[in-house]
Amino acid sequence: MFLLHCCVSIHQTRHREASSKACSEFSQRSCEECLRNVSCLWCFTNNTCIDYPVRSILPPSSLCSLSNARWGVCWINFEALIITIAVIAGIILVSIAVCCCYCCYCRRRFKSRPDEEEEQLARKREERRLQSLQRKHERKQKHDEIRKKYGLLQESDNPYSRFENE
């Protein structure tokens, strides 16, 4: 625990020293030393450490060209950093747009699908009902033919009429 506390205090002391010094004091040294202070910008053209121009978003080319400027880390130039951030932001925006469009399309498709399924079920139900009625009618005709053949078919509409005994 003591060791951790010592390391943290050493880091804080170094950070205070780096931030208390002006960026120009790190000129002609190294990029790493300059960029320890987050308000500094390293320019490789003349190995200078400059205060980052906070008023403008990007450092002007009169100060240092974007391909030779380093900010935050020394291994990537400012131009590549901007392009990388722009590409990542573009990918995120495009993926959000695609997700939104896909979700809207899926919702619309799923809303219309039950209606179509219900219509299909209703059509099939109606077809089965018609087939059933047709079969019922055919059965009745067949039974009537059999009754007529054996003389059981009565011509009257009254099904409760008595049989005549001979």
FINUGU-985994 format. One record per atom (N, C-alpha, C, O): atom name; x, y, z. Coordinates in pm, whole numbers, plus 50000, padded with zeros to 5 digits. Layout:
<vexses>
+------+-------+-------+-------+
| atom |     u |     v |     w |
+------+-------+-------+-------+
|   CA |     X |     Y |     Z |
...
+------+-------+-------+-------+
</vexses>
This chain:
<vexses>
+------+-------+-------+-------+
| atom |     u |     v |     w |
+------+-------+-------+-------+
|    N | 50083 | 49882 | 50000 |
|   CA | 50000 | 50000 | 50000 |
|    C | 50088 | 50125 | 50000 |
|    O | 50061 | 50222 | 49929 |
|    N | 50194 | 50121 | 50081 |
|   CA | 50286 | 50234 | 50089 |
|    C | 50352 | 50257 | 49954 |
|    O | 50369 | 50371 | 49910 |
|    N | 50390 | 50146 | 49888 |
|   CA | 50455 | 50155 | 49759 |
|    C | 50362 | 50219 | 49656 |
|    O | 50405 | 50302 | 49575 |
|    N | 50235 | 50181 | 49659 |
|   CA | 50137 | 50238 | 49568 |
|    C | 50122 | 50388 | 49594 |
|    O | 50115 | 50467 | 49499 |
|    N | 50116 | 50427 | 49718 |
|   CA | 50103 | 50568 | 49755 |
|    C | 50225 | 50648 | 49707 |
|    O | 50210 | 50761 | 49660 |
|    N | 50343 | 50590 | 49720 |
|   CA | 50465 | 50657 | 49674 |
|    C | 50464 | 50677 | 49523 |
|    O | 50500 | 50784 | 49473 |
|    N | 50421 | 50571 | 49449 |
|   CA | 50417 | 50581 | 49303 |
|    C | 50318 | 50687 | 49257 |
|    O | 50346 | 50761 | 49164 |
|    N | 50203 | 50694 | 49321 |
|   CA | 50103 | 50793 | 49286 |
|    C | 50154 | 50933 | 49314 |
|    O | 50135 | 51023 | 49232 |
|    N | 50219 | 50952 | 49428 |
|   CA | 50269 | 51086 | 49462 |
|    C | 50382 | 51128 | 49368 |
|    O | 50393 | 51245 | 49334 |
|    N | 50467 | 51032 | 49326 |
|   CA | 50574 | 51064 | 49231 |
|    C | 50513 | 51106 | 49098 |
|    O | 50558 | 51203 | 49037 |
|    N | 50411 | 51033 | 49052 |
|   CA | 50345 | 51066 | 48927 |
|    C | 50279 | 51204 | 48935 |
|    O | 50288 | 51283 | 48841 |
|    N | 50213 | 51231 | 49046 |
|   CA | 50149 | 51362 | 49063 |
|    C | 50252 | 51474 | 49064 |
|    O | 50229 | 51581 | 49008 |
|    N | 50367 | 51450 | 49129 |
|   CA | 50472 | 51551 | 49134 |
|    C | 50526 | 51577 | 48994 |
|    O | 50546 | 51692 | 48955 |
|    N | 50549 | 51469 | 48917 |
|   CA | 50598 | 51484 | 48781 |
|    C | 50498 | 51561 | 48695 |
|    O | 50536 | 51647 | 48616 |
|    N | 50369 | 51528 | 48712 |
|   CA | 50266 | 51594 | 48634 |
|    C | 50260 | 51744 | 48671 |
|    O | 50245 | 51828 | 48583 |
|    N | 50273 | 51775 | 48799 |
|   CA | 50271 | 51915 | 48841 |
|    C | 50392 | 51990 | 48784 |
|    O | 50381 | 52105 | 48741 |
|    N | 50508 | 51920 | 48785 |
|   CA | 50627 | 51983 | 48730 |
|    C | 50611 | 52009 | 48582 |
|    O | 50647 | 52115 | 48531 |
|    N | 50555 | 51907 | 48511 |
|   CA | 50539 | 51921 | 48367 |
|    C | 50436 | 52028 | 48334 |
|    O | 50455 | 52104 | 48239 |
|    N | 50328 | 52034 | 48411 |
|   CA | 50225 | 52131 | 48379 |
|    C | 50263 | 52271 | 48426 |
|    O | 50212 | 52370 | 48373 |
|    N | 50351 | 52281 | 48525 |
|   CA | 50390 | 52414 | 48573 |
|    C | 50491 | 52480 | 48477 |
|    O | 50498 | 52602 | 48469 |
|    N | 50568 | 52399 | 48407 |
|   CA | 50666 | 52454 | 48313 |
|    C | 50595 | 52494 | 48185 |
|    O | 50493 | 52436 | 48148 |
|    N | 50648 | 52592 | 48119 |
|   CA | 50595 | 52634 | 47989 |
|    C | 50634 | 52531 | 47885 |
|    O | 50738 | 52466 | 47896 |
|    N | 50551 | 52516 | 47784 |
|   CA | 50577 | 52417 | 47680 |
|    C | 50708 | 52447 | 47606 |
|    O | 50777 | 52354 | 47563 |
|    N | 50741 | 52572 | 47591 |
|   CA | 50863 | 52608 | 47517 |
|    C | 50989 | 52557 | 47586 |
|    O | 51093 | 52543 | 47522 |
|    N | 50983 | 52528 | 47716 |
|   CA | 51100 | 52476 | 47788 |
|    C | 51135 | 52335 | 47743 |
|    O | 51248 | 52290 | 47763 |
|    N | 51038 | 52262 | 47683 |
|   CA | 51063 | 52125 | 47638 |
|    C | 51112 | 52118 | 47494 |
|    O | 51133 | 52009 | 47442 |
|    N | 51129 | 52233 | 47430 |
|   CA | 51179 | 52235 | 47292 |
|    C | 51321 | 52181 | 47288 |
|    O | 51397 | 52195 | 47383 |
|    N | 51355 | 52119 | 47175 |
|   CA | 51486 | 52058 | 47151 |
|    C | 51514 | 51942 | 47246 |
|    O | 51629 | 51901 | 47260 |
|    N | 51413 | 51888 | 47313 |
|   CA | 51430 | 51769 | 47398 |
|    C | 51371 | 51650 | 47323 |
|    O | 51421 | 51612 | 47218 |
|    N | 51265 | 51592 | 47378 |
|   CA | 51201 | 51479 | 47310 |
|    C | 51049 | 51499 | 47308 |
|    O | 50993 | 51577 | 47385 |
|    N | 50987 | 51428 | 47219 |
|   CA | 50842 | 51438 | 47203 |
|    C | 50772 | 51389 | 47330 |
|    O | 50674 | 51449 | 47374 |
|    N | 50821 | 51281 | 47388 |
|   CA | 50758 | 51223 | 47507 |
|    C | 50758 | 51323 | 47623 |
|    O | 50657 | 51338 | 47692 |
|    N | 50870 | 51391 | 47643 |
|   CA | 50877 | 51489 | 47751 |
|    C | 50779 | 51603 | 47727 |
|    O | 50712 | 51649 | 47820 |
|    N | 50769 | 51648 | 47604 |
|   CA | 50679 | 51758 | 47570 |
|    C | 50534 | 51718 | 47593 |
|    O | 50457 | 51795 | 47650 |
|    N | 50497 | 51597 | 47550 |
|   CA | 50356 | 51557 | 47554 |
|    C | 50311 | 51506 | 47690 |
|    O | 50195 | 51467 | 47705 |
|    N | 50399 | 51506 | 47788 |
|   CA | 50354 | 51476 | 47925 |
|    C | 50256 | 51582 | 47972 |
|    O | 50165 | 51554 | 48050 |
|    N | 50276 | 51702 | 47924 |
|   CA | 50183 | 51811 | 47954 |
|    C | 50078 | 51810 | 47843 |
|    O | 50112 | 51827 | 47725 |
|    N | 49951 | 51792 | 47879 |
|   CA | 49846 | 51778 | 47778 |
|    C | 49818 | 51908 | 47704 |
|    O | 49752 | 51906 | 47600 |
|    N | 49865 | 52018 | 47753 |
|   CA | 49841 | 52145 | 47684 |
|    C | 49949 | 52177 | 47583 |
|    O | 49949 | 52285 | 47524 |
|    N | 50043 | 52084 | 47561 |
|   CA | 50153 | 52107 | 47467 |
|    C | 50134 | 52030 | 47338 |
|    O | 50067 | 51927 | 47334 |
|    N | 50194 | 52083 | 47233 |
|   CA | 50190 | 52024 | 47100 |
|    C | 50335 | 52014 | 47051 |
|    O | 50409 | 52112 | 47059 |
|    N | 50374 | 51898 | 47001 |
|   CA | 50510 | 51877 | 46952 |
|    C | 50511 | 51889 | 46801 |
|    O | 50426 | 51832 | 46733 |
|    N | 50608 | 51963 | 46749 |
|   CA | 50621 | 51980 | 46605 |
|    C | 50754 | 51920 | 46562 |
|    O | 50860 | 51962 | 46609 |
|    N | 50749 | 51820 | 46472 |
|   CA | 50870 | 51750 | 46429 |
|    C | 50952 | 51828 | 46328 |
|    O | 51070 | 51797 | 46310 |
|    N | 50897 | 51928 | 46264 |
|   CA | 50973 | 52001 | 46162 |
|    C | 51094 | 52070 | 46223 |
|    O | 51203 | 52069 | 46164 |
|    N | 51077 | 52130 | 46338 |
|   CA | 51190 | 52198 | 46403 |
|    C | 51210 | 52153 | 46548 |
|    O | 51274 | 52224 | 46626 |
|    N | 51154 | 52037 | 46586 |
|   CA | 51166 | 51980 | 46721 |
|    C | 51132 | 52083 | 46829 |
|    O | 51211 | 52106 | 46920 |
|    N | 51016 | 52143 | 46818 |
|   CA | 50974 | 52242 | 46916 |
|    C | 50849 | 52195 | 46987 |
|    O | 50767 | 52122 | 46933 |
|    N | 50838 | 52240 | 47111 |
|   CA | 50721 | 52212 | 47193 |
|    C | 50645 | 52344 | 47205 |
|    O | 50700 | 52444 | 47253 |
|    N | 50519 | 52345 | 47162 |
|   CA | 50441 | 52468 | 47154 |
|    C | 50315 | 52452 | 47239 |
|    O | 50263 | 52342 | 47256 |
|    N | 50267 | 52563 | 47293 |
|   CA | 50136 | 52561 | 47360 |
|    C | 50030 | 52530 | 47256 |
|    O | 50029 | 52590 | 47148 |
|    N | 49939 | 52437 | 47288 |
|   CA | 49833 | 52401 | 47195 |
|    C | 49741 | 52521 | 47175 |
|    O | 49695 | 52579 | 47273 |
|    N | 49713 | 52560 | 47050 |
|   CA | 49626 | 52676 | 47026 |
|    C | 49481 | 52639 | 47058 |
|    O | 49409 | 52584 | 46974 |
|    N | 49439 | 52670 | 47179 |
|   CA | 49307 | 52629 | 47229 |
|    C | 49195 | 52702 | 47156 |
|    O | 49087 | 52647 | 47138 |
|    N | 49219 | 52824 | 47115 |
|   CA | 49113 | 52903 | 47050 |
|    C | 49069 | 52843 | 46917 |
|    O | 48952 | 52852 | 46881 |
|    N | 49162 | 52783 | 46844 |
|   CA | 49125 | 52715 | 46719 |
|    C | 49125 | 52565 | 46747 |
|    O | 49205 | 52514 | 46825 |
|    N | 49034 | 52495 | 46681 |
|   CA | 49022 | 52351 | 46705 |
|    C | 49145 | 52279 | 46653 |
|    O | 49201 | 52193 | 46721 |
|    N | 49186 | 52312 | 46532 |
|   CA | 49306 | 52253 | 46474 |
|    C | 49418 | 52355 | 46474 |
|    O | 49394 | 52474 | 46453 |
|    N | 49540 | 52311 | 46499 |
|   CA | 49651 | 52406 | 46494 |
|    C | 49671 | 52458 | 46351 |
|    O | 49667 | 52379 | 46256 |
|    N | 49691 | 52588 | 46334 |
|   CA | 49708 | 52642 | 46198 |
|    C | 49838 | 52590 | 46135 |
|    O | 49934 | 52559 | 46205 |
|    N | 49839 | 52582 | 46003 |
|   CA | 49957 | 52530 | 45933 |
|    C | 50077 | 52625 | 45946 |
|    O | 50191 | 52583 | 45928 |
|    N | 50051 | 52752 | 45978 |
|   CA | 50163 | 52844 | 46000 |
|    C | 50239 | 52807 | 46127 |
|    O | 50359 | 52833 | 46138 |
|    N | 50171 | 52748 | 46221 |
|   CA | 50234 | 52706 | 46347 |
|    C | 50311 | 52575 | 46325 |
|    O | 50429 | 52565 | 46361 |
|    N | 50244 | 52476 | 46267 |
|   CA | 50306 | 52346 | 46238 |
|    C | 50211 | 52270 | 46147 |
|    O | 50090 | 52272 | 46168 |
|    N | 50265 | 52202 | 46044 |
|   CA | 50178 | 52126 | 45953 |
|    C | 50118 | 52007 | 46028 |
|    O | 50181 | 51952 | 46118 |
|    N | 49998 | 51970 | 45991 |
|   CA | 49928 | 51862 | 46062 |
|    C | 50001 | 51730 | 46053 |
|    O | 49995 | 51650 | 46147 |
|    N | 50071 | 51704 | 45944 |
|   CA | 50143 | 51577 | 45931 |
|    C | 50265 | 51570 | 46021 |
|    O | 50313 | 51461 | 46051 |
|    N | 50317 | 51687 | 46065 |
|   CA | 50434 | 51688 | 46154 |
|    C | 50397 | 51717 | 46300 |
|    O | 50484 | 51713 | 46387 |
|    N | 50272 | 51747 | 46326 |
|   CA | 50229 | 51780 | 46462 |
|    C | 50191 | 51653 | 46538 |
|    O | 50134 | 51561 | 46481 |
|    N | 50225 | 51651 | 46667 |
|   CA | 50189 | 51540 | 46755 |
|    C | 50121 | 51598 | 46878 |
|    O | 50164 | 51699 | 46934 |
|    N | 50011 | 51531 | 46919 |
|   CA | 49941 | 51575 | 47040 |
|    C | 49886 | 51452 | 47109 |
|    O | 49822 | 51369 | 47045 |
|    N | 49909 | 51439 | 47235 |
|   CA | 49863 | 51323 | 47312 |
|    C | 49963 | 51210 | 47310 |
|    O | 50009 | 51167 | 47416 |
|    N | 49997 | 51160 | 47192 |
|   CA | 50094 | 51051 | 47177 |
|    C | 50190 | 51086 | 47064 |
|    O | 50155 | 51158 | 46970 |
|    N | 50309 | 51034 | 47073 |
|   CA | 50411 | 51067 | 46974 |
|    C | 50406 | 50977 | 46851 |
|    O | 50458 | 51014 | 46745 |
|    N | 50347 | 50862 | 46861 |
|   CA | 50353 | 50765 | 46753 |
|    C | 50251 | 50789 | 46643 |
|    O | 50255 | 50719 | 46541 |
|    N | 50159 | 50883 | 46658 |
|   CA | 50062 | 50911 | 46552 |
|    C | 50056 | 51061 | 46528 |
|    O | 50045 | 51140 | 46623 |
|    N | 50062 | 51102 | 46402 |
|   CA | 50058 | 51246 | 46374 |
|    C | 49915 | 51298 | 46383 |
|    O | 49819 | 51221 | 46383 |
|    N | 49903 | 51427 | 46391 |
|   CA | 49774 | 51492 | 46414 |
|    C | 49679 | 51467 | 46297 |
|    O | 49559 | 51449 | 46317 |
|    N | 49733 | 51466 | 46177 |
|   CA | 49651 | 51443 | 46058 |
|    C | 49588 | 51303 | 46062 |
|    O | 49469 | 51288 | 46038 |
|    N | 49670 | 51203 | 46093 |
|   CA | 49620 | 51066 | 46102 |
|    C | 49522 | 51052 | 46218 |
|    O | 49424 | 50978 | 46208 |
|    N | 49547 | 51123 | 46327 |
|   CA | 49458 | 51120 | 46442 |
|    C | 49320 | 51175 | 46405 |
|    O | 49217 | 51117 | 46442 |
|    N | 49318 | 51286 | 46332 |
|   CA | 49191 | 51346 | 46289 |
|    C | 49118 | 51253 | 46193 |
|    O | 48997 | 51233 | 46205 |
|    N | 49191 | 51195 | 46098 |
|   CA | 49129 | 51103 | 46001 |
|    C | 49073 | 50981 | 46073 |
|    O | 48962 | 50938 | 46044 |
|    N | 49149 | 50926 | 46167 |
|   CA | 49104 | 50809 | 46242 |
|    C | 48979 | 50840 | 46321 |
|    O | 48883 | 50763 | 46318 |
|    N | 48978 | 50953 | 46390 |
|   CA | 48860 | 50991 | 46469 |
|    C | 48740 | 51014 | 46377 |
|    O | 48628 | 50975 | 46411 |
|    N | 48763 | 51077 | 46262 |
|   CA | 48653 | 51101 | 46167 |
|    C | 48598 | 50970 | 46112 |
|    O | 48477 | 50954 | 46099 |
|    N | 48687 | 50876 | 46079 |
|   CA | 48642 | 50746 | 46027 |
|    C | 48563 | 50670 | 46133 |
|    O | 48458 | 50613 | 46104 |
|    N | 48613 | 50669 | 46256 |
|   CA | 48542 | 50599 | 46364 |
|    C | 48406 | 50663 | 46389 |
|    O | 48306 | 50593 | 46404 |
|    N | 48402 | 50797 | 46392 |
|   CA | 48274 | 50866 | 46412 |
|    C | 48179 | 50836 | 46296 |
|    O | 48059 | 50816 | 46317 |
|    N | 48232 | 50834 | 46173 |
|   CA | 48149 | 50801 | 46057 |
|    C | 48093 | 50661 | 46064 |
|    O | 47975 | 50638 | 46034 |
|    N | 48177 | 50566 | 46103 |
|   CA | 48132 | 50427 | 46116 |
|    C | 48023 | 50416 | 46221 |
|    O | 47923 | 50347 | 46202 |
|    N | 48042 | 50485 | 46332 |
|   CA | 47941 | 50482 | 46439 |
|    C | 47810 | 50541 | 46390 |
|    O | 47703 | 50484 | 46413 |
|    N | 47816 | 50656 | 46321 |
|   CA | 47693 | 50719 | 46271 |
|    C | 47624 | 50632 | 46167 |
|    O | 47501 | 50617 | 46169 |
|    N | 47701 | 50574 | 46075 |
|   CA | 47642 | 50488 | 45972 |
|    C | 47580 | 50364 | 46036 |
|    O | 47470 | 50322 | 45998 |
|    N | 47648 | 50304 | 46134 |
|   CA | 47593 | 50185 | 46198 |
|    C | 47466 | 50218 | 46276 |
|    O | 47372 | 50138 | 46278 |
|    N | 47461 | 50335 | 46339 |
|   CA | 47338 | 50376 | 46408 |
|    C | 47226 | 50395 | 46307 |
|    O | 47113 | 50352 | 46331 |
|    N | 47256 | 50459 | 46195 |
|   CA | 47155 | 50480 | 46091 |
|    C | 47105 | 50347 | 46036 |
|    O | 46985 | 50329 | 46017 |
|    N | 47197 | 50255 | 46009 |
|   CA | 47159 | 50124 | 45957 |
|    C | 47073 | 50049 | 46059 |
|    O | 46972 | 49988 | 46022 |
|    N | 47111 | 50054 | 46186 |
|   CA | 47033 | 49988 | 46290 |
|    C | 46893 | 50047 | 46298 |
|    O | 46795 | 49973 | 46309 |
|    N | 46882 | 50178 | 46294 |
|   CA | 46750 | 50243 | 46300 |
|    C | 46664 | 50204 | 46180 |
|    O | 46547 | 50170 | 46197 |
|    N | 46722 | 50208 | 46061 |
|   CA | 46646 | 50170 | 45941 |
|    C | 46605 | 50024 | 45946 |
|    O | 46492 | 49989 | 45912 |
|    N | 46695 | 49938 | 45990 |
|   CA | 46666 | 49795 | 45997 |
|    C | 46554 | 49769 | 46098 |
|    O | 46463 | 49691 | 46072 |
|    N | 46563 | 49835 | 46214 |
|   CA | 46460 | 49817 | 46317 |
|    C | 46325 | 49866 | 46267 |
|    O | 46223 | 49800 | 46289 |
|    N | 46322 | 49980 | 46199 |
|   CA | 46196 | 50032 | 46145 |
|    C | 46140 | 49937 | 46040 |
|    O | 46019 | 49913 | 46036 |
|    N | 46226 | 49883 | 45955 |
|   CA | 46183 | 49790 | 45851 |
|    C | 46127 | 49663 | 45914 |
|    O | 46023 | 49612 | 45871 |
|    N | 46196 | 49611 | 46015 |
|   CA | 46152 | 49488 | 46081 |
|    C | 46017 | 49510 | 46150 |
|    O | 45929 | 49425 | 46142 |
|    N | 46002 | 49622 | 46216 |
|   CA | 45875 | 49651 | 46284 |
|    C | 45762 | 49657 | 46183 |
|    O | 45655 | 49600 | 46206 |
|    N | 45784 | 49725 | 46072 |
|   CA | 45681 | 49737 | 45969 |
|    C | 45648 | 49600 | 45911 |
|    O | 45531 | 49569 | 45887 |
|    N | 45750 | 49518 | 45889 |
|   CA | 45729 | 49386 | 45832 |
|    C | 45653 | 49296 | 45930 |
|    O | 45563 | 49222 | 45890 |
|    N | 45690 | 49303 | 46058 |
|   CA | 45622 | 49219 | 46157 |
|    C | 45479 | 49266 | 46183 |
|    O | 45393 | 49185 | 46215 |
|    N | 45453 | 49396 | 46169 |
|   CA | 45317 | 49446 | 46186 |
|    C | 45229 | 49398 | 46071 |
|    O | 45114 | 49363 | 46093 |
|    N | 45282 | 49396 | 45948 |
|   CA | 45202 | 49355 | 45834 |
|    C | 45189 | 49204 | 45825 |
|    O | 45092 | 49154 | 45768 |
|    N | 45281 | 49131 | 45879 |
|   CA | 45280 | 48986 | 45868 |
|    C | 45158 | 48923 | 45937 |
|    O | 45095 | 48837 | 45876 |
|    N | 45121 | 48961 | 46061 |
|   CA | 45003 | 48899 | 46122 |
|    C | 44876 | 48923 | 46040 |
|    O | 44791 | 48834 | 46034 |
|    N | 44861 | 49039 | 45979 |
|   CA | 44744 | 49065 | 45896 |
|    C | 44740 | 48967 | 45778 |
|    O | 44634 | 48912 | 45747 |
|    N | 44850 | 48948 | 45714 |
|   CA | 44858 | 48855 | 45602 |
|    C | 44827 | 48713 | 45648 |
|    O | 44755 | 48639 | 45581 |
|    N | 44883 | 48674 | 45763 |
|   CA | 44859 | 48540 | 45816 |
|    C | 44712 | 48521 | 45852 |
|    O | 44654 | 48416 | 45826 |
|    N | 44651 | 48624 | 45911 |
|   CA | 44510 | 48615 | 45945 |
|    C | 44425 | 48601 | 45820 |
|    O | 44328 | 48524 | 45820 |
|    N | 44458 | 48674 | 45714 |
|   CA | 44384 | 48662 | 45589 |
|    C | 44398 | 48522 | 45530 |
|    O | 44300 | 48464 | 45483 |
|    N | 44519 | 48468 | 45534 |
|   CA | 44540 | 48333 | 45483 |
|    C | 44459 | 48231 | 45564 |
|    O | 44396 | 48142 | 45507 |
|    N | 44461 | 48245 | 45696 |
|   CA | 44385 | 48153 | 45780 |
|    C | 44235 | 48165 | 45751 |
|    O | 44165 | 48064 | 45745 |
|    N | 44187 | 48287 | 45734 |
|   CA | 44044 | 48306 | 45704 |
|    C | 44009 | 48243 | 45569 |
|    O | 43904 | 48180 | 45557 |
|    N | 44095 | 48259 | 45468 |
|   CA | 44071 | 48197 | 45337 |
|    C | 44067 | 48045 | 45348 |
|    O | 43978 | 47981 | 45293 |
|    N | 44163 | 47988 | 45420 |
|   CA | 44166 | 47843 | 45436 |
|    C | 44043 | 47793 | 45511 |
|    O | 43984 | 47691 | 45476 |
|    N | 44005 | 47867 | 45615 |
|   CA | 43886 | 47831 | 45692 |
|    C | 43761 | 47830 | 45603 |
|    O | 43678 | 47739 | 45611 |
|    N | 43749 | 47932 | 45518 |
|   CA | 43634 | 47942 | 45426 |
|    C | 43636 | 47829 | 45324 |
|    O | 43531 | 47773 | 45292 |
|    N | 43755 | 47794 | 45273 |
|   CA | 43768 | 47683 | 45179 |
|    C | 43725 | 47552 | 45245 |
|    O | 43653 | 47473 | 45184 |
|    N | 43770 | 47529 | 45368 |
|   CA | 43733 | 47406 | 45440 |
|    C | 43583 | 47401 | 45466 |
|    O | 43522 | 47295 | 45455 |
|    N | 43523 | 47515 | 45499 |
|   CA | 43379 | 47520 | 45525 |
|    C | 43302 | 47486 | 45397 |
|    O | 43205 | 47410 | 45400 |
|    N | 43347 | 47544 | 45283 |
|   CA | 43279 | 47515 | 45156 |
|    C | 43295 | 47368 | 45117 |
|    O | 43200 | 47307 | 45069 |
|    N | 43413 | 47313 | 45139 |
|   CA | 43435 | 47171 | 45108 |
|    C | 43348 | 47082 | 45195 |
|    O | 43292 | 46982 | 45150 |
|    N | 43337 | 47122 | 45322 |
|   CA | 43253 | 47046 | 45415 |
|    C | 43107 | 47050 | 45371 |
|    O | 43039 | 46948 | 45374 |
|    N | 43058 | 47167 | 45332 |
|   CA | 42920 | 47179 | 45284 |
|    C | 42897 | 47096 | 45158 |
|    O | 42793 | 47033 | 45141 |
|    N | 42996 | 47096 | 45069 |
|   CA | 42986 | 47019 | 44946 |
|    C | 42979 | 46869 | 44979 |
|    O | 42896 | 46797 | 44923 |
|    N | 43066 | 46822 | 45068 |
|   CA | 43064 | 46681 | 45107 |
|    C | 42931 | 46644 | 45173 |
|    O | 42877 | 46536 | 45150 |
|    N | 42880 | 46735 | 45256 |
|   CA | 42753 | 46713 | 45324 |
|    C | 42639 | 46698 | 45220 |
|    O | 42554 | 46610 | 45232 |
|    N | 42640 | 46786 | 45121 |
|   CA | 42539 | 46781 | 45016 |
|    C | 42549 | 46650 | 44936 |
|    O | 42448 | 46588 | 44903 |
|    N | 42674 | 46609 | 44905 |
|   CA | 42694 | 46484 | 44832 |
|    C | 42646 | 46364 | 44914 |
|    O | 42584 | 46273 | 44859 |
|    N | 42674 | 46363 | 45044 |
|   CA | 42628 | 46255 | 45132 |
|    C | 42476 | 46250 | 45135 |
|    O | 42417 | 46142 | 45129 |
|    N | 42412 | 46366 | 45145 |
|   CA | 42265 | 46372 | 45149 |
|    C | 42207 | 46318 | 45019 |
|    O | 42109 | 46244 | 45023 |
|    N | 42266 | 46352 | 44905 |
|   CA | 42218 | 46302 | 44777 |
|    C | 42231 | 46150 | 44770 |
|    O | 42142 | 46080 | 44723 |
|    N | 42345 | 46100 | 44819 |
|   CA | 42371 | 45956 | 44817 |
|    C | 42270 | 45884 | 44906 |
|    O | 42215 | 45781 | 44867 |
|    N | 42246 | 45937 | 45025 |
|   CA | 42150 | 45876 | 45117 |
|    C | 42008 | 45879 | 45057 |
|    O | 41933 | 45783 | 45071 |
|    N | 41973 | 45990 | 44992 |
|   CA | 41841 | 46001 | 44929 |
|    C | 41824 | 45898 | 44818 |
|    O | 41716 | 45840 | 44802 |
|    N | 41931 | 45874 | 44740 |
|   CA | 41925 | 45773 | 44634 |
|    C | 41903 | 45635 | 44694 |
|    O | 41824 | 45556 | 44643 |
|    N | 41973 | 45606 | 44804 |
|   CA | 41957 | 45475 | 44870 |
|    C | 41814 | 45462 | 44924 |
|    O | 41753 | 45356 | 44909 |
|    N | 41761 | 45566 | 44985 |
|   CA | 41625 | 45563 | 45039 |
|    C | 41523 | 45542 | 44925 |
|    O | 41427 | 45466 | 44941 |
|    N | 41545 | 45608 | 44814 |
|   CA | 41455 | 45596 | 44699 |
|    C | 41458 | 45453 | 44645 |
|    O | 41355 | 45397 | 44608 |
|    N | 41578 | 45396 | 44641 |
|   CA | 41596 | 45261 | 44589 |
|    C | 41516 | 45160 | 44672 |
|    O | 41455 | 45068 | 44616 |
|    N | 41517 | 45176 | 44802 |
|   CA | 41450 | 45082 | 44891 |
|    C | 41310 | 45130 | 44930 |
|    O | 41245 | 45067 | 45013 |
|    N | 41264 | 45237 | 44873 |
|   CA | 41129 | 45285 | 44895 |
|    C | 41109 | 45353 | 45029 |
|    O | 40997 | 45359 | 45079 |
|    N | 41213 | 45402 | 45086 |
|   CA | 41203 | 45468 | 45216 |
|    C | 41188 | 45619 | 45205 |
|    O | 41164 | 45687 | 45305 |
|    N | 41203 | 45669 | 45088 |
|   CA | 41196 | 45814 | 45069 |
|    C | 41052 | 45857 | 45063 |
|    O | 40976 | 45805 | 44981 |
|    N | 41012 | 45947 | 45145 |
|   CA | 40875 | 45996 | 45147 |
|    C | 40867 | 46123 | 45066 |
|    O | 40957 | 46206 | 45070 |
|    N | 40761 | 46136 | 44993 |
|   CA | 40745 | 46250 | 44907 |
|    C | 40699 | 46372 | 44985 |
|    O | 40717 | 46484 | 44938 |
|    N | 40642 | 46353 | 45099 |
|   CA | 40593 | 46466 | 45177 |
|    C | 40706 | 46532 | 45251 |
|    O | 40810 | 46473 | 45278 |
|    N | 40682 | 46657 | 45284 |
|   CA | 40783 | 46730 | 45358 |
|    C | 40776 | 46700 | 45507 |
|    O | 40868 | 46735 | 45581 |
|    N | 40670 | 46637 | 45552 |
|   CA | 40652 | 46608 | 45693 |
|    C | 40724 | 46479 | 45728 |
|    O | 40683 | 46372 | 45684 |
|    N | 40830 | 46487 | 45806 |
|   CA | 40903 | 46364 | 45839 |
|    C | 40831 | 46278 | 45942 |
|    O | 40872 | 46165 | 45966 |
|    N | 40722 | 46329 | 46005 |
|   CA | 40654 | 46257 | 46111 |
|    C | 40527 | 46187 | 46062 |
|    O | 40444 | 46147 | 46144 |
|    N | 40509 | 46173 | 45935 |
|   CA | 40390 | 46105 | 45884 |
|    C | 40398 | 45956 | 45914 |
|    O | 40507 | 45899 | 45922 |
|    N | 40281 | 45893 | 45930 |
|   CA | 40279 | 45750 | 45967 |
|    C | 40296 | 45663 | 45845 |
|    O | 40259 | 45698 | 45733 |
|    N | 40354 | 45547 | 45871 |
|   CA | 40362 | 45447 | 45766 |
|    C | 40226 | 45380 | 45754 |
|    O | 40157 | 45358 | 45854 |
|    N | 40189 | 45349 | 45633 |
|   CA | 40062 | 45275 | 45614 |
|    C | 40089 | 45127 | 45615 |
|    O | 40178 | 45078 | 45545 |
|    N | 40014 | 45058 | 45694 |
|   CA | 40028 | 44913 | 45701 |
|    C | 39935 | 44851 | 45600 |
|    O | 39822 | 44898 | 45585 |
|    N | 39976 | 44750 | 45531 |
|   CA | 39892 | 44683 | 45433 |
|    C | 39841 | 44557 | 45484 |
|    O | 39768 | 44487 | 45414 |
+------+-------+-------+-------+
</vexses>
